[in-house]
């Protein structure tokens, strides 16, 4: 998924208004130029995420991501679905190879962002620099609360695609601070 084990990334960041604060990056175990287990690249994850921009949830957080990912333990069909969206993108980028996608995500599929972030923390795969294809976790005063995929870094601006952003998949941008 990412360029190498050293520069791969999944990010945990703090969000204040329209800027990133307290940024911490989480890195999945990847190898050049693709995930050695599943052989998929960051471009695959981003391409799949881009294809979903504009998708809207149904009632009670109902989405196709929850429907499909609920086949896995820890995934709830109607949970808040930002993390299910990221997992779904990895699952499809891997050719629906659950072992490969879960390996890339440092553990398992989980729609609770705090747990997903803990998998990367446990593996010690983090830094403070967002990179293309990273998974980003947003913080508020209560802790990690949301996640998405980094689709671009331009100077001091980071672009993401996020599921369950105002009940839809949306592309967003934030200033680094």
Secondary structure, DSSP 8 states (H G I E B T S, - for coil): --S-TTT--EEEEEEETTEEEEEEEE-----SSS-TTT---HHHHHHHHHHHTT-B--GGG--HHHHHHTTSTT--TTS--HHHHHHHHHHHHTTS-HHHHHHHTTS---S-HHHHHHHHHHHT-EES---TT-EEEEEETTEEEEEEEEEEEETTEEEEEEEEETTEEEEEEEEE-
